[in-house]
Amino acid sequence: MMLAGYCTECRRFKRVQMTVAEETVTLEFLAKLVQKSLEEGRQHRKAMLKLKQLHVAQYETIKMELGGALANMQTTIENSLGRIEDKVDELARKSYIH
């Protein structure tokens, strides 16, 4: 019988050849398999949540650093522009006087 099974080593689904066991599979055995599968799912979701939180924290850190650098750059440009405007005004007044 061909079934698809998840390989935990290579972390992907594979087709595997399985033989039907001569033994009877109990509901208790199936319930344990489902419980194990659910627990693995919970662990994966927890890991993904932690990873998401790390990404958000890194994003916020980079955003704050860039925000501070851009604010500093804006201040520098505004100060330079202010000095240029003052010089232009001064030159305009001098040429208007003469």
N, CA, C and O atoms as a GROMACS GRO file, in nm:
protein
  392
    1MET      N    1   0.085  -0.116   0.000
    1MET     CA    2   0.000   0.000   0.000
    1MET      C    3   0.091   0.124   0.000
    1MET      O    4   0.186   0.129   0.077
    2MET      N    5   0.062   0.222  -0.085
    2MET     CA    6   0.140   0.347  -0.090
    2MET      C    7   0.069   0.452  -0.006
    2MET      O    8  -0.050   0.477  -0.023
    3LEU      N    9   0.143   0.514   0.083
    3LEU     CA   10   0.091   0.621   0.167
    3LEU      C   11   0.187   0.738   0.163
    3LEU      O   12   0.306   0.721   0.135
    4ALA      N   13   0.135   0.857   0.193
    4ALA     CA   14   0.222   0.973   0.207
    4ALA      C   15   0.250   0.989   0.355
    4ALA      O   16   0.159   0.986   0.438
    5GLY      N   17   0.378   1.006   0.388
    5GLY     CA   18   0.416   1.023   0.527
    5GLY      C   19   0.513   1.139   0.540
    5GLY      O   20   0.587   1.170   0.447
    6TYR      N   21   0.511   1.202   0.655
    6TYR     CA   22   0.600   1.316   0.680
    6TYR      C   23   0.730   1.264   0.739
    6TYR      O   24   0.730   1.195   0.841
    7CYS      N   25   0.838   1.298   0.676
    7CYS     CA   26   0.971   1.258   0.723
    7CYS      C   27   1.025   1.370   0.811
    7CYS      O   28   1.048   1.481   0.764
    8THR      N   29   1.046   1.341   0.939
    8THR     CA   30   1.095   1.444   1.031
    8THR      C   31   1.241   1.477   1.007
    8THR      O   32   1.287   1.585   1.045
    9GLU      N   33   1.316   1.386   0.946
    9GLU     CA   34   1.458   1.411   0.920
    9GLU      C   35   1.477   1.511   0.806
    9GLU      O   36   1.555   1.606   0.818
   10CYS      N   37   1.405   1.490   0.696
   10CYS     CA   38   1.422   1.581   0.581
   10CYS      C   39   1.312   1.687   0.578
   10CYS      O   40   1.314   1.775   0.492
   11ARG      N   41   1.218   1.680   0.671
   11ARG     CA   42   1.110   1.777   0.686
   11ARG      C   43   1.029   1.799   0.558
   11ARG      O   44   1.009   1.913   0.515
   12ARG      N   45   0.985   1.691   0.501
   12ARG     CA   46   0.896   1.699   0.386
   12ARG      C   47   0.817   1.569   0.376
   12ARG      O   48   0.850   1.468   0.438
   13PHE      N   49   0.713   1.575   0.296
   13PHE     CA   50   0.630   1.458   0.277
   13PHE      C   51   0.692   1.366   0.173
   13PHE      O   52   0.745   1.411   0.072
   14LYS      N   53   0.684   1.238   0.200
   14LYS     CA   54   0.737   1.139   0.108
   14LYS      C   55   0.632   1.030   0.088
   14LYS      O   56   0.549   1.004   0.176
   15ARG      N   57   0.639   0.967  -0.027
   15ARG     CA   58   0.556   0.849  -0.048
   15ARG      C   59   0.634   0.730   0.007
   15ARG      O   60   0.753   0.713  -0.023
   16VAL      N   61   0.569   0.652   0.084
   16VAL     CA   62   0.635   0.537   0.143
   16VAL      C   63   0.554   0.411   0.116
   16VAL      O   64   0.431   0.414   0.115
   17GLN      N   65   0.624   0.302   0.095
   17GLN     CA   66   0.560   0.173   0.075
   17GLN      C   67   0.538   0.111   0.212
   17GLN      O   68   0.632   0.094   0.289
   18MET      N   69   0.414   0.078   0.241
   18MET     CA   70   0.384   0.018   0.370
   18MET      C   71   0.308  -0.111   0.347
   18MET      O   72   0.229  -0.125   0.255
   19THR      N   73   0.336  -0.202   0.432
   19THR     CA   74   0.261  -0.327   0.426
   19THR      C   75   0.154  -0.325   0.534
   19THR      O   76   0.174  -0.268   0.641
   20VAL      N   77   0.045  -0.386   0.506
   20VAL     CA   78  -0.063  -0.392   0.604
   20VAL      C   79  -0.023  -0.494   0.710
   20VAL      O   80   0.010  -0.608   0.681
   21ALA      N   81  -0.029  -0.448   0.833
   21ALA     CA   82   0.010  -0.536   0.944
   21ALA      C   83  -0.098  -0.641   0.967
   21ALA      O   84  -0.217  -0.618   0.944
   22GLU      N   85  -0.054  -0.752   1.011
   22GLU     CA   86  -0.147  -0.859   1.044
   22GLU      C   87  -0.220  -0.827   1.174
   22GLU      O   88  -0.324  -0.885   1.204
   23GLU      N   89  -0.164  -0.734   1.252
   23GLU     CA   90  -0.222  -0.699   1.381
   23GLU      C   91  -0.336  -0.601   1.363
   23GLU      O   92  -0.342  -0.528   1.264
   24THR      N   93  -0.424  -0.600   1.459
   24THR     CA   94  -0.535  -0.506   1.460
   24THR      C   95  -0.487  -0.376   1.521
   24THR      O   96  -0.419  -0.376   1.624
   25VAL      N   97  -0.521  -0.265   1.459
   25VAL     CA   98  -0.485  -0.133   1.511
   25VAL      C   99  -0.600  -0.086   1.600
   25VAL      O  100  -0.715  -0.084   1.558
   26THR      N  101  -0.566  -0.050   1.722
   26THR     CA  102  -0.670  -0.010   1.816
   26THR      C  103  -0.698   0.138   1.808
   26THR      O  104  -0.615   0.216   1.759
   27LEU      N  105  -0.815   0.177   1.854
   27LEU     CA  106  -0.849   0.319   1.860
   27LEU      C  107  -0.756   0.394   1.955
   27LEU      O  108  -0.723   0.510   1.933
   28GLU      N  109  -0.713   0.326   2.061
   28GLU     CA  110  -0.620   0.388   2.156
   28GLU      C  111  -0.489   0.424   2.087
   28GLU      O  112  -0.433   0.531   2.110
   29PHE      N  113  -0.440   0.334   2.003
   29PHE     CA  114  -0.317   0.360   1.928
   29PHE      C  115  -0.335   0.480   1.834
   29PHE      O  116  -0.250   0.568   1.827
   30LEU      N  117  -0.447   0.481   1.763
   30LEU     CA  118  -0.475   0.593   1.672
   30LEU      C  119  -0.490   0.724   1.749
   30LEU      O  120  -0.444   0.828   1.703
   31ALA      N  121  -0.554   0.719   1.866
   31ALA     CA  122  -0.570   0.839   1.949
   31ALA      C  123  -0.435   0.892   1.993
   31ALA      O  124  -0.413   1.013   1.995
   32LYS      N  125  -0.343   0.802   2.029
   32LYS     CA  126  -0.209   0.845   2.069
   32LYS      C  127  -0.135   0.911   1.952
   32LYS      O  128  -0.064   1.010   1.970
   33LEU      N  129  -0.152   0.854   1.833
   33LEU     CA  130  -0.090   0.915   1.715
   33LEU      C  131  -0.144   1.054   1.689
   33LEU      O  132  -0.068   1.146   1.658
   34VAL      N  133  -0.274   1.070   1.703
   34VAL     CA  134  -0.336   1.201   1.682
   34VAL      C  135  -0.288   1.299   1.788
   34VAL      O  136  -0.258   1.415   1.757
   35GLN      N  137  -0.281   1.255   1.913
   35GLN     CA  138  -0.233   1.342   2.020
   35GLN      C  139  -0.090   1.386   1.994
   35GLN      O  140  -0.056   1.503   2.013
   36LYS      N  141  -0.007   1.294   1.950
   36LYS     CA  142   0.132   1.328   1.919
   36LYS      C  143   0.138   1.429   1.805
   36LYS      O  144   0.215   1.525   1.809
   37SER      N  145   0.056   1.406   1.705
   37SER     CA  146   0.053   1.497   1.590
   37SER      C  147   0.006   1.636   1.632
   37SER      O  148   0.062   1.736   1.588
   38LEU      N  149  -0.097   1.642   1.716
   38LEU     CA  150  -0.146   1.771   1.765
   38LEU      C  151  -0.040   1.843   1.847
   38LEU      O  152  -0.024   1.965   1.835
   39GLU      N  153   0.031   1.769   1.931
   39GLU     CA  154   0.137   1.830   2.013
   39GLU      C  155   0.249   1.884   1.926
   39GLU      O  156   0.302   1.992   1.952
   40GLU      N  157   0.286   1.809   1.822
   40GLU     CA  158   0.388   1.858   1.730
   40GLU      C  159   0.341   1.986   1.661
   40GLU      O  160   0.419   2.079   1.641
   41GLY      N  161   0.213   1.989   1.624
   41GLY     CA  162   0.156   2.109   1.563
   41GLY      C  163   0.163   2.228   1.657
   41GLY      O  164   0.196   2.339   1.615
   42ARG      N  165   0.130   2.205   1.783
   42ARG     CA  166   0.138   2.314   1.883
   42ARG      C  167   0.282   2.365   1.896
   42ARG      O  168   0.306   2.485   1.903
   43GLN      N  169   0.376   2.271   1.901
   43GLN     CA  170   0.516   2.311   1.913
   43GLN      C  171   0.562   2.391   1.791
   43GLN      O  172   0.636   2.488   1.805
   44HIS      N  173   0.518   2.351   1.674
   44HIS     CA  174   0.553   2.426   1.553
   44HIS      C  175   0.492   2.566   1.556
   44HIS      O  176   0.558   2.663   1.517
   45ARG      N  177   0.368   2.577   1.600
   45ARG     CA  178   0.304   2.710   1.609
   45ARG      C  179   0.375   2.800   1.709
   45ARG      O  180   0.394   2.919   1.685
   46LYS      N  181   0.416   2.741   1.823
   46LYS     CA  182   0.491   2.819   1.923
   46LYS      C  183   0.623   2.868   1.865
   46LYS      O  184   0.662   2.983   1.885
   47ALA      N  185   0.692   2.779   1.794
   47ALA     CA  186   0.820   2.818   1.733
   47ALA      C  187   0.799   2.928   1.629
   47ALA      O  188   0.878   3.022   1.622
   48MET      N  189   0.693   2.916   1.550
   48MET     CA  190   0.665   3.019   1.449
   48MET      C  191   0.629   3.152   1.515
   48MET      O  192   0.668   3.258   1.465
   49LEU      N  193   0.557   3.148   1.626
   49LEU     CA  194   0.522   3.271   1.697
   49LEU      C  195   0.649   3.338   1.751
   49LEU      O  196   0.663   3.460   1.741
   50LYS      N  197   0.739   3.259   1.807
   50LYS     CA  198   0.866   3.316   1.857
   50LYS      C  199   0.946   3.378   1.743
   50LYS      O  200   1.003   3.486   1.758
   51LEU      N  201   0.950   3.309   1.630
   51LEU     CA  202   1.021   3.361   1.513
   51LEU      C  203   0.958   3.491   1.465
   51LEU      O  204   1.029   3.586   1.432
   52LYS      N  205   0.826   3.495   1.462
   52LYS     CA  206   0.756   3.618   1.421
   52LYS      C  207   0.788   3.732   1.517
   52LYS      O  208   0.811   3.845   1.473
   53GLN      N  209   0.788   3.703   1.647
   53GLN     CA  210   0.819   3.807   1.746
   53GLN      C  211   0.961   3.860   1.728
   53GLN      O  212   0.984   3.980   1.742
   54LEU      N  213   1.055   3.772   1.697
   54LEU     CA  214   1.193   3.815   1.672
   54LEU      C  215   1.200   3.906   1.549
   54LEU      O  216   1.270   4.007   1.550
   55HIS      N  217   1.128   3.868   1.444
   55HIS     CA  218   1.129   3.949   1.322
   55HIS      C  219   1.069   4.087   1.348
   55HIS      O  220   1.121   4.188   1.300
   56VAL      N  221   0.960   4.091   1.422
   56VAL     CA  222   0.896   4.219   1.453
   56VAL      C  223   0.989   4.306   1.537
   56VAL      O  224   1.000   4.426   1.514
   57ALA      N  225   1.056   4.245   1.634
   57ALA     CA  226   1.151   4.320   1.718
   57ALA      C  227   1.265   4.376   1.634
   57ALA      O  228   1.306   4.491   1.653
   58GLN      N  229   1.318   4.294   1.543
   58GLN     CA  230   1.426   4.343   1.456
   58GLN      C  231   1.377   4.456   1.367
   58GLN      O  232   1.447   4.555   1.347
   59TYR      N  233   1.257   4.441   1.313
   59TYR     CA  234   1.199   4.545   1.228
   59TYR      C  235   1.185   4.676   1.305
   59TYR      O  236   1.222   4.782   1.256
   60GLU      N  237   1.131   4.667   1.427
   60GLU     CA  238   1.112   4.788   1.509
   60GLU      C  239   1.247   4.853   1.541
   60GLU      O  240   1.258   4.976   1.537
   61THR      N  241   1.348   4.772   1.572
   61THR     CA  242   1.481   4.827   1.601
   61THR      C  243   1.538   4.900   1.480
   61THR      O  244   1.587   5.013   1.493
   62ILE      N  245   1.531   4.836   1.364
   62ILE     CA  246   1.583   4.900   1.242
   62ILE      C  247   1.504   5.026   1.210
   62ILE      O  248   1.562   5.128   1.171
   63LYS      N  249   1.373   5.020   1.228
   63LYS     CA  250   1.288   5.137   1.202
   63LYS      C  251   1.326   5.254   1.293
   63LYS      O  252   1.332   5.368   1.248
   64MET      N  253   1.352   5.225   1.420
   64MET     CA  254   1.390   5.332   1.512
   64MET      C  255   1.526   5.390   1.475
   64MET      O  256   1.545   5.512   1.476
   65GLU      N  257   1.621   5.303   1.442
   65GLU     CA  258   1.755   5.351   1.404
   65GLU      C  259   1.748   5.437   1.278
   65GLU      O  260   1.810   5.543   1.272
   66LEU      N  261   1.674   5.391   1.179
   66LEU     CA  262   1.661   5.469   1.055
   66LEU      C  263   1.586   5.599   1.080
   66LEU      O  264   1.620   5.703   1.025
   67GLY      N  265   1.483   5.592   1.164
   67GLY     CA  266   1.406   5.713   1.196
   67GLY      C  267   1.494   5.819   1.260
   67GLY      O  268   1.486   5.937   1.225
   68GLY      N  269   1.580   5.777   1.354
   68GLY     CA  270   1.670   5.872   1.419
   68GLY      C  271   1.771   5.929   1.321
   68GLY      O  272   1.798   6.049   1.322
   69ALA      N  273   1.826   5.844   1.236
   69ALA     CA  274   1.924   5.891   1.138
   69ALA      C  275   1.860   5.986   1.038
   69ALA      O  276   1.920   6.087   1.001
   70LEU      N  277   1.739   5.955   0.994
   70LEU     CA  278   1.670   6.043   0.898
   70LEU      C  279   1.632   6.176   0.962
   70LEU      O  280   1.640   6.281   0.897
   71ALA      N  281   1.590   6.172   1.088
   71ALA     CA  282   1.557   6.298   1.157
   71ALA      C  283   1.682   6.385   1.170
   71ALA      O  284   1.675   6.506   1.152
   72ASN      N  285   1.795   6.323   1.201
   72ASN     CA  286   1.921   6.397   1.211
   72ASN      C  287   1.959   6.456   1.075
   72ASN      O  288   2.004   6.570   1.067
   73MET      N  289   1.942   6.377   0.970
   73MET     CA  290   1.973   6.424   0.836
   73MET      C  291   1.882   6.541   0.797
   73MET      O  292   1.927   6.638   0.737
   74GLN      N  293   1.755   6.530   0.831
   74GLN     CA  294   1.660   6.637   0.801
   74GLN      C  295   1.699   6.766   0.873
   74GLN      O  296   1.694   6.874   0.813
   75THR      N  297   1.738   6.756   0.999
   75THR     CA  298   1.781   6.874   1.075
   75THR      C  299   1.903   6.938   1.010
   75THR      O  300   1.910   7.060   0.996
   76THR      N  301   1.998   6.855   0.971
   76THR     CA  302   2.120   6.906   0.906
   76THR      C  303   2.086   6.978   0.776
   76THR      O  304   2.138   7.086   0.750
   77ILE      N  305   1.999   6.918   0.696
   77ILE     CA  306   1.960   6.981   0.568
   77ILE      C  307   1.885   7.111   0.593
   77ILE      O  308   1.911   7.211   0.527
   78GLU      N  309   1.794   7.111   0.689
   78GLU     CA  310   1.719   7.233   0.719
   78GLU      C  311   1.811   7.344   0.768
   78GLU      O  312   1.794   7.460   0.730
   79ASN      N  313   1.909   7.310   0.851
   79ASN     CA  314   2.004   7.411   0.899
   79ASN      C  315   2.088   7.466   0.784
   79ASN      O  316   2.110   7.587   0.774
   80SER      N  317   2.133   7.378   0.696
   80SER     CA  318   2.211   7.423   0.580
   80SER      C  319   2.126   7.511   0.489
   80SER      O  320   2.171   7.614   0.441
   81LEU      N  321   2.003   7.469   0.466
   81LEU     CA  322   1.913   7.547   0.382
   81LEU      C  323   1.885   7.684   0.444
   81LEU      O  324   1.877   7.785   0.374
   82GLY      N  325   1.871   7.686   0.576
   82GLY     CA  326   1.849   7.814   0.644
   82GLY      C  327   1.967   7.910   0.623
   82GLY      O  328   1.947   8.029   0.599
   83ARG      N  329   2.090   7.857   0.633
   83ARG     CA  330   2.208   7.941   0.610
   83ARG      C  331   2.213   7.990   0.466
   83ARG      O  332   2.248   8.106   0.441
   84ILE      N  333   2.178   7.903   0.372
   84ILE     CA  334   2.178   7.943   0.230
   84ILE      C  335   2.074   8.052   0.206
   84ILE      O  336   2.101   8.150   0.137
   85GLU      N  337   1.954   8.034   0.263
   85GLU     CA  338   1.849   8.136   0.247
   85GLU      C  339   1.893   8.269   0.308
   85GLU      O  340   1.867   8.375   0.250
   86ASP      N  341   1.959   8.263   0.423
   86ASP     CA  342   2.009   8.387   0.485
   86ASP      C  343   2.109   8.457   0.395
   86ASP      O  344   2.104   8.579   0.380
   87LYS      N  345   2.201   8.382   0.334
   87LYS     CA  346   2.301   8.441   0.243
   87LYS      C  347   2.232   8.502   0.121
   87LYS      O  348   2.267   8.613   0.078
   88VAL      N  349   2.134   8.430   0.066
   88VAL     CA  350   2.062   8.482  -0.052
   88VAL      C  351   1.990   8.611  -0.015
   88VAL      O  352   1.995   8.708  -0.091
   89ASP      N  353   1.924   8.613   0.098
   89ASP     CA  354   1.856   8.735   0.143
   89ASP      C  355   1.954   8.850   0.162
   89ASP      O  356   1.928   8.964   0.124
   90GLU      N  357   2.068   8.817   0.222
   90GLU     CA  358   2.171   8.920   0.244
   90GLU      C  359   2.221   8.976   0.111
   90GLU      O  360   2.233   9.098   0.095
   91LEU      N  361   2.249   8.887   0.016
   91LEU     CA  362   2.295   8.932  -0.116
   91LEU      C  363   2.186   9.012  -0.188
   91LEU      O  364   2.217   9.110  -0.256
   92ALA      N  365   2.063   8.972  -0.173
   92ALA     CA  366   1.953   9.045  -0.237
   92ALA      C  367   1.941   9.185  -0.177
   92ALA      O  368   1.919   9.282  -0.251
   93ARG      N  369   1.956   9.198  -0.045
   93ARG     CA  370   1.948   9.331   0.019
   93ARG      C  371   2.065   9.419  -0.027
   93ARG      O  372   2.047   9.538  -0.054
   94LYS      N  373   2.186   9.359  -0.035
   94LYS     CA  374   2.302   9.437  -0.076
   94LYS      C  375   2.285   9.485  -0.220
   94LYS      O  376   2.316   9.600  -0.251
   95SER      N  377   2.237   9.399  -0.306
   95SER     CA  378   2.222   9.441  -0.446
   95SER      C  379   2.108   9.537  -0.461
   95SER      O  380   2.111   9.619  -0.553
   96TYR      N  381   2.008   9.534  -0.379
   96TYR     CA  382   1.895   9.625  -0.384
   96TYR      C  383   1.938   9.764  -0.335
   96TYR      O  384   1.890   9.867  -0.384
   97ILE      N  385   2.030   9.765  -0.237
   97ILE     CA  386   2.078   9.893  -0.183
   97ILE      C  387   2.160   9.966  -0.286
   97ILE      O  388   2.149  10.088  -0.296
   98HIS      N  389   2.241   9.898  -0.360
   98HIS     CA  390   2.329   9.965  -0.456
   98HIS      C  391   2.254  10.000  -0.576
   98HIS      O  392   2.311  10.057  -0.670
   0.00000   0.00000   0.00000
